[in-house]
Amino acid sequence: MSSEPNSASYVALRQFLEHLEIERGRSLLTIRNYEHYLSTFFETMKIKTVSEIDDDVIRQFRLWLNRQPGVRVRGQKAAEMKKRTQNYYLISLRSFLRYAMKRGWTGYSPDKIELARVGDRHIDLISMEELNRILAVPDTTTRAGIRDRAILELLYSTGLRVSELTSLNRDMDLTRAELSIRGKGDKVRLVFLSDESRSWVKKYLDKRADIHEALFVDERAGSVESSDRECRLTPRSIERIVTQCAVAAGVSKKVSPHVIRHSFATSLLENGADIRSVQVLLGHANIGTTQIYTHVTDKHLKEVFTKFHGKKKTE
């Protein structure tokens, strides 16, 4: 943060970030994101004290956000910052203002900040046929191939976030078809392992000769001398493995661990699971986040309409 270290706004922001870490138990990544969004606000609007925040400041900041360039794609001129990205700044600001009001630093209500309207979120999905082709790619005559197959099976079986997958240790109990995972906000939830995923994880662990605690390790850093941190696969490593398998399988879509998570959720809904159960399995704090999947399964509505509508009239 490049704001003046002695300004009241700087001190307020530091206290808020510490509150997120200590009282709210937010992850360091989340805290860094909040720091980025809020630092941008304070520096752009030249806010020295929280009491300076008013309707005009908010309006000027929203205009500034709306005029910022977005991400440049393949050398093309960048468009404006996406509305969804703008909302990240506004959500962080609302959260900060709620904290500031409780501390008596400001009387400006965070509820006065309305989020930008965004269209329906597009979800990338792969079919079961494409998923099966991806699963068949790893060369399971090698330890690395068995590892990659175990990774893919575990992602689809549990719907884990990639950061949750990389945090797993090898001491998991494979005799049980369930696993407790600590996810976002330090919240613990239960996920379930398919027979296939358990079988491939066991095959992989049986091939391991090292003593590292990480469940999935880099084959190039698996020596006894390597630290667990050095050999544990990172989220980026997992993303690279999934992408390479998808390309090798001839799947033209962009496939990532999160796409497999999407497929996990939509598969449950398409096969009759209720949205509340899917919310719990995904570890979503708000059911509104889970509802982005419902439009994907709306094809069932057409099936219901075709099956039941107008029966009396045609009989």
Steps between C-alpha positions, in 0.01 A plus 500: 500500500649829390275740694661727758578270797399765752165595344181410685371308199815286494464417869129421453574268209773316693259443789231376263737253332614373840132460596444288187796280585446458875127534570363392163758232422536604135783353293813699424405503132162654581666759723744594223208548262319725750820698548539551127140613442487732801848643450399586145193682633686701765786594269285585198258712701782642718309409818688604816227416753206263478261783589571655157307223323166631372266466201718715277815299579320174423358640175844622388658164581232313303565726202872433534441122509271513200766680296783261582624264228438132536736215419670519160428182299743380229641845438159657439405829660361435847134572559366663814534325832227235530204580723567186701856619569372845597271331751797340676618850591153605613440184707832551679411864565160407643661244729751759621228760562296255710808450718564878510143573612532253787819674607333842478734630231226595254126538471496417129284191446648223284146419386506817291754339267316306230686245295525528123253293302661194343367245256457133577830336575621264228608159626745290302400135501620177350288198414539162664643369174765775503572438868551128440741579217698728732508235773641247254796719399753442785746217438420284800804279442702781661481646849443850362214369286339324796533825698334702223215248471450516878491882483234499226287236672520684833404834346187355339404284797516780756459831315797635698649839426853464365643667814315245714638213293860617534460534877421128542747276680572133445368399842138500369301191600427316175291236677225762529308653212497843657748773578491813715642800315582846630390750237443872461458696820663210687165316486502121515268295278457136406568376147462149366741278309394272219638147487698600190665799668592299810642221286725733298620693805592171667686381189693827497591489869612137463750619237640777720840440657545840665392607849346837413158570651350663188247281320615610154867576433710616209684202355807719442521603867421180679835437663539461874702822507215707352272680743128432496441851371742446212348173384127562567315568177373858475161611366678616185655154457159333531351745249780419256442123538125536436554726199759267346271199543211686338714600201630144463140374513407726209263716706497840333345682797714664766501246785619579852448348846216749549329374184506149649350651820224651286437160342483339845227746605292482184519120496349491850220739404423321175464173690251640752708649783345801673683829479548528877692170507715610208572827683631307801708263289662790314564696818313811384422741783210650304246292309486780244845390384372148442199624304723584203482130417122477484464651153729229366250236607196686367478246217308286749225761490454431129483127570233559768305725261516247216400213727210660687365806317182463298441133587135556584442695184642229272339201671 
